[in-house]
Amino acid sequence: MQSKGDLAAAEPMYREALEVSRGTLGDRHPSTLSFLNNLGALLQDKGDLAAAEMLYREALEGQRETHGSRHPDTLASINNLGVLLGDKGYLAAAEPLYREAVEGLRETLGNRHQDTLTTINNLGVLLQSKGNHAAGEPLCLGVSLEALDRHRVHA
């Protein structure tokens, strides 16, 4: 439903899946944490940023406790919260999250992994939004050059 743009119809299904997962698997099971994150993304897409933030924060807390700070799922949750805070205009709060995610993704997945590149780009865009073009533009340019290099290799 969400992929077809019917967010209103998808929300009750996501909420039910989360409730069932909490009841059967527990609050810290990876599936439950994934449902939290997915429901947060849906609510963010609907524009309910306050509710999305609560879910993202709960998911991130659970990811840190369950997987540690350098697990790809934890790093994805850090990035997601950063995106949300940026969407809310809390650029100063989003920046350290992006920096943490970039550092962790570089360590765990490497500099050329798509998740790493996406988060580097997010940081670059955020820095430019804050007026720090000297720091943000090279990050975005580096990601663009990497994408072009990949396209040239696969073409």
C-alpha positions as CSV (number, residue, x, y, z in Angstrom):
1,M,0.0,0.0,0.0
2,Q,2.7,2.5,0.9
3,S,4.6,1.8,-2.3
4,K,1.4,2.6,-4.2
5,G,1.0,5.9,-2.4
6,D,-2.0,4.9,-0.2
7,L,-0.4,5.9,3.1
8,A,-3.8,6.1,4.9
9,A,-4.5,2.5,4.1
10,A,-1.0,1.3,4.9
11,E,-0.8,2.9,8.3
12,P,-3.3,0.5,10.1
13,M,-1.5,-2.4,8.6
14,Y,1.9,-1.2,9.8
15,R,0.5,-0.5,13.3
16,E,-1.0,-4.0,13.5
17,A,2.2,-5.6,12.3
18,L,4.1,-3.6,15.0
19,E,1.6,-4.6,17.7
20,V,1.8,-8.3,16.8
21,S,5.5,-8.2,16.6
22,R,5.8,-6.6,20.0
23,G,3.4,-9.1,21.5
24,T,5.0,-12.2,20.0
25,L,8.7,-11.3,19.6
26,G,9.2,-8.5,22.1
27,D,10.2,-4.9,22.0
28,R,13.9,-5.5,21.1
29,H,13.5,-8.1,18.4
30,P,15.0,-7.0,15.1
31,S,11.6,-7.5,13.3
32,T,9.9,-5.2,15.9
33,L,12.6,-2.6,15.5
34,S,12.2,-2.8,11.7
35,F,8.4,-2.3,12.1
36,L,9.1,0.7,14.3
37,N,11.4,2.2,11.7
38,N,9.0,1.5,8.8
39,L,6.0,3.0,10.6
40,G,8.1,6.0,11.4
41,A,9.0,6.4,7.7
42,L,5.3,6.1,6.7
43,L,4.3,8.8,9.3
44,Q,7.2,11.0,8.0
45,D,5.8,10.6,4.5
46,K,2.4,11.5,5.8
47,G,3.8,14.7,7.4
48,D,3.3,13.5,11.0
49,L,6.9,14.4,12.0
50,A,6.3,14.4,15.7
51,A,5.0,10.8,15.8
52,A,7.7,9.7,13.3
53,E,10.4,11.1,15.5
54,M,9.1,9.2,18.6
55,L,9.2,5.9,16.6
56,Y,12.6,6.6,15.1
57,R,14.0,7.4,18.5
58,E,12.6,4.2,20.0
59,A,13.9,2.2,17.0
60,L,17.4,3.8,17.4
61,E,17.5,3.1,21.1
62,G,16.5,-0.5,20.5
63,Q,19.0,-0.9,17.7
64,R,21.8,0.4,19.9
65,E,20.9,-2.0,22.7
66,T,20.3,-5.0,20.5
67,H,23.0,-4.6,17.8
68,G,25.5,-2.0,19.1
69,S,26.4,1.4,17.6
70,R,28.2,0.1,14.5
71,H,25.6,-2.4,13.1
72,P,24.2,-1.4,9.7
73,D,20.6,-1.4,11.0
74,T,21.7,1.0,13.9
75,L,23.5,3.2,11.4
76,A,20.4,3.3,9.2
77,S,18.3,4.3,12.1
78,I,20.8,7.1,13.0
79,N,20.6,8.4,9.4
80,N,16.8,8.2,9.4
81,L,16.5,10.3,12.5
82,G,19.0,12.7,11.0
83,V,16.8,13.1,7.9
84,L,13.7,13.6,10.0
85,L,15.4,16.3,12.2
86,G,16.6,18.0,9.0
87,D,13.1,17.9,7.7
88,K,11.9,19.5,10.9
89,G,14.5,22.3,10.5
90,Y,16.7,21.1,13.4
91,L,19.8,21.2,11.3
92,A,22.2,21.5,14.3
93,A,20.6,18.4,15.9
94,A,20.8,16.4,12.6
95,E,24.5,17.1,11.9
96,P,26.0,15.0,14.6
97,L,23.8,12.1,13.7
98,Y,24.9,12.2,10.1
99,R,28.5,12.5,11.2
100,E,28.1,9.4,13.5
101,A,26.4,7.5,10.7
102,V,29.0,8.4,8.1
103,E,31.8,7.4,10.4
104,G,30.2,4.1,11.3
105,L,29.2,3.2,7.8
106,R,32.7,3.9,6.5
107,E,34.1,1.6,9.2
108,T,31.6,-1.2,8.7
109,L,30.6,-1.0,5.0
110,G,33.4,1.0,3.4
111,N,33.6,4.3,1.6
112,R,32.0,3.0,-1.6
113,H,28.9,1.3,-0.3
114,Q,25.6,2.8,-1.4
115,D,24.4,3.4,2.2
116,T,27.7,5.2,3.0
117,L,27.4,7.4,-0.1
118,T,23.8,8.2,0.6
119,T,24.6,9.3,4.2
120,I,27.6,11.3,3.0
121,N,25.4,13.1,0.5
122,N,22.8,13.8,3.2
123,L,25.5,15.3,5.4
124,G,26.7,17.4,2.4
125,V,23.2,18.7,1.7
126,L,22.7,19.5,5.4
127,L,26.0,21.4,5.6
128,Q,25.0,23.4,2.5
129,S,21.6,24.1,4.0
130,K,23.4,25.5,7.1
131,G,25.4,27.8,4.7
132,N,28.7,25.8,5.0
133,H,29.1,25.4,1.2
134,A,32.9,24.9,1.6
135,A,32.3,21.7,3.6
136,G,29.1,20.5,2.0
137,E,29.8,20.8,-1.7
138,P,32.9,18.5,-1.8
139,L,30.9,15.8,-0.1
140,C,28.1,16.0,-2.6
141,L,30.5,16.3,-5.5
142,G,32.4,13.2,-4.2
143,V,29.2,11.2,-4.1
144,S,28.3,12.3,-7.6
145,L,31.7,11.4,-9.0
146,E,31.5,8.0,-7.3
147,A,28.1,7.5,-9.0
148,L,29.5,8.5,-12.4
149,D,32.4,6.1,-11.9
150,R,30.0,3.2,-11.1
151,H,27.9,4.0,-14.1
152,R,31.0,4.1,-16.4
153,V,32.2,0.7,-15.0
154,H,28.7,-0.9,-15.5
155,A,27.9,0.6,-18.8
